[in-house]
Structures are given as C-alpha cells and as structure tokens.
Amino acid sequence: MVTSQIEINFASNNVDKIAEATNILRQFSIKVNPVDFKVREIQASNIEEIAADSAKATAEFAGKSVVVEDAGLFISSLMGFPGPYSSFVYQTIGCGGILKLMRGIHKRTAVFRSAVSYCEPHHEPRVFTGELEGKISLTERHGRKFGYDPIFIPDVTPSKTFSEMGLLEKDQVSHRFKAFKKLAFWFLTGKEEP
C-alpha cells in the first residue's frame, strides 16, 4: 500500500522562515512547497488576525490552499512592543534598537508568539498558535542570525539565545515549532491538538 505524503503551500518570501517550517514539518512527514508571495498583511493588534487575513487573501488570489505564518516578539517592560509590528521594527531599528530602548531596564521578560494559518479558497482560515517565554539579553549574541534570535533567551535554555542554539535545537522548542506542531497534528488526525 502506498500512502501519499501530505504537502502544504507555505506562502512566504523569508528564506529563514521557510527553512524552519521545512525542518519542523519534516518531522511529521509533511512536505513544504514554498510559495513566494502573500497578497497583503493588514495592520492589527494581534498576530492571529494578521495571519488569518493574509492566508485567506492569498488562498483566494492563488486559487489553492496556503499556509501563512506571522510571529511577534512581545516584551513585557515595553508593554508588548514590538508585538505585531516586529517585522517593521526589526527592519528599521533591528536588535540594536531594541537593546537601546531597554537600556537600564532590569525586567527583561519577553514572549515570542507564532500564529500559523491554513486556508483553502472560499473557506474560513484555521489558526494554530504557539508561544515561548524567555528574556531579552543585555547584548547581541551571535550564531545563526535571524530576526531577534541574537537577543532572545528562551527559558528552556537559559544560557543560550536562539542564535546560539542552532537551527535543529531551536526547531525542537520554539514558538514556531509549537504552532506548526498543532497544524501537523490537525493535518494528520483531523483534530485539534489537546
């Protein structure tokens, strides 16, 4: 008996995000087909709404099912900033700008959140979320450089930033892993992960 492999169309132009999604979903025997476009990204106060709207618009435009992921870094002492604006803030002030904003701040707790949305044309999107608590480092600590990875220290590995963990280690614990794991569970079982 031959079983066909599950494939998803992942709409993103971010090569690092595509690499992480591919590595994570490979563990569940799900193949990622990168789709190099998303129709739009609305401005909203939560990443779930952004991912759902983007997935729905992209599925309609492409005429096929798609998966879209949106992520944000929410820093407690900055009242959740940059949150849903993480991508724009990273492009404008980067990790160095965040560290400057936090100069002299002792409470450095933060949460990385991921929202993965699946949508078929003419259907409502499904959203799967994941989050990981941690803190903001005092300096940029390099290794693999992707977004805020050089300044985010997850609680599960308190001696290393995401950058210092390396891709395989990060992909076992990250916010993105948790959200994509829920998507994989739904694909494989037809049920929401308990």
C-alpha positions in Angstrom: 0.0 0.0 0.0 1.4 3.5 -1.0 0.4 6.4 1.2 0.8 9.9 -0.3 2.8 12.4 1.5 1.0 15.5 2.8 2.2 18.7 1.2 1.5 22.3 2.1 1.9 25.5 0.2 3.8 27.9 2.5 3.4 31.5 1.4 6.5 33.4 2.5 9.4 35.2 0.9 11.5 34.8 4.1 14.1 32.1 3.4 14.9 31.6 7.2 11.2 31.1 8.0 10.8 28.7 5.1 13.8 26.7 6.3 12.4 26.5 9.9 9.0 25.4 8.7 10.5 22.8 6.4 12.7 21.4 9.2 9.8 21.3 11.7 7.2 19.8 9.4 9.7 17.2 8.0 9.5 15.6 11.5 5.8 14.9 10.8 6.4 13.7 7.2 4.8 16.9 5.8 6.5 18.5 2.8 6.7 22.2 2.4 6.2 23.8 -1.0 7.3 27.5 -0.8 5.1 30.0 -2.5 6.9 33.3 -2.9 4.0 35.7 -2.4 1.5 36.9 0.1 -1.3 39.2 -1.1 -1.3 41.5 1.9 -0.6 41.9 5.5 -3.1 44.1 7.4 -2.2 46.2 10.4 -3.8 44.7 13.5 -3.2 44.4 17.2 -2.8 40.6 17.2 -0.8 38.2 15.1 -3.6 35.7 14.8 -5.8 38.2 13.0 -2.9 39.2 10.7 -2.1 35.6 9.8 -5.7 34.6 9.2 -6.4 37.6 6.9 -3.2 37.1 5.0 -3.9 33.3 4.5 -7.5 34.0 3.3 -6.5 36.7 0.8 -3.6 34.6 -0.5 -5.7 31.4 -0.9 -8.3 33.4 -2.9 -5.7 35.0 -5.1 -3.7 31.8 -5.7 -6.7 29.6 -6.1 -5.2 26.9 -3.8 -4.8 26.1 -0.1 -2.0 28.0 1.6 -0.3 28.3 5.0 0.9 31.7 6.3 2.8 32.3 9.5 3.1 35.6 11.4 5.3 35.9 14.5 6.0 38.6 17.1 8.2 39.4 20.0 6.3 40.8 22.9 8.5 42.5 25.6 6.8 43.0 29.0 8.6 46.1 30.0 7.8 47.8 26.7 4.1 47.0 27.1 4.2 44.2 24.5 6.2 46.2 21.9 7.2 45.4 19.2 4.5 42.6 19.1 2.6 42.6 15.8 4.9 45.2 14.4 8.0 43.1 15.0 9.0 42.8 11.3 8.8 46.5 10.6 10.6 47.3 13.9 13.4 44.8 13.0 13.8 46.3 9.6 14.0 49.9 10.9 15.9 49.7 14.2 16.9 46.0 14.5 18.1 44.2 17.6 20.4 47.1 18.5 17.5 49.5 18.6 15.5 47.2 20.9 18.6 46.9 23.2 18.8 50.7 23.3 15.2 51.0 24.2 15.8 48.6 27.1 18.9 50.3 28.4 18.7 50.4 32.2 15.6 48.2 32.3 16.0 45.2 34.7 12.8 43.4 34.0 13.6 41.8 30.6 10.9 39.1 30.3 9.5 38.5 26.8 7.3 36.1 24.9 7.8 35.0 21.3 4.5 34.2 19.6 3.7 32.4 16.4 0.4 32.2 14.5 0.2 29.7 11.7 -2.9 30.0 9.5 -4.2 27.4 6.9 -6.8 28.4 4.4 -8.5 26.9 1.3 -10.1 29.2 -1.3 -13.7 30.2 -0.4 -13.3 28.9 3.2 -12.5 30.5 6.5 -8.9 30.1 7.8 -7.8 28.0 10.7 -5.2 29.4 13.1 -2.7 27.5 15.3 -0.7 29.3 17.8 2.5 28.7 19.8 4.4 30.8 22.3 7.7 30.6 24.2 8.7 32.6 27.2 12.1 34.0 27.7 14.0 37.2 28.3 16.0 39.8 26.3 19.7 39.5 26.6 21.9 42.5 27.5 23.9 42.3 24.2 23.5 40.7 20.8 24.9 37.2 21.0 25.6 35.7 17.5 25.5 32.4 15.9 22.9 31.9 13.3 21.4 35.4 12.7 17.6 35.5 12.0 15.5 38.3 13.3 15.5 38.8 17.0 17.3 35.4 17.6 20.5 37.1 18.8 18.7 38.8 21.7 16.1 36.3 22.8 17.0 33.8 25.5 14.3 31.2 25.9 13.6 30.0 29.4 14.1 26.4 28.3 17.8 27.1 27.6 18.6 30.0 29.9 22.3 30.1 28.9 21.8 30.5 25.1 20.0 32.8 22.7 18.1 31.4 19.8 21.1 32.3 17.6 23.4 30.3 19.8 21.2 27.3 19.8 21.5 26.4 16.1 18.6 25.5 13.8 18.0 21.9 14.8 17.9 22.7 18.6 15.7 25.7 18.1 13.3 23.8 16.0 12.5 21.4 18.9 11.4 24.2 21.3 10.5 27.4 19.5 7.2 29.2 19.3 7.1 28.4 15.6 7.6 24.7 16.4 4.7 24.7 18.8 2.4 26.4 16.2 3.4 24.1 13.3 3.2 21.1 15.5 -0.5 21.9 16.1 -1.0 22.3 12.4 0.7 19.0 11.7 -1.5 17.2 14.3 -4.6 18.6 12.7 -3.5 17.6 9.2 -2.6 14.1 10.4 -5.6 13.4 12.7 -8.3 15.9 11.7 -8.5 17.0 15.3 -7.2 20.0 17.3 -4.2 19.1 19.5 -5.3 18.6 23.1 
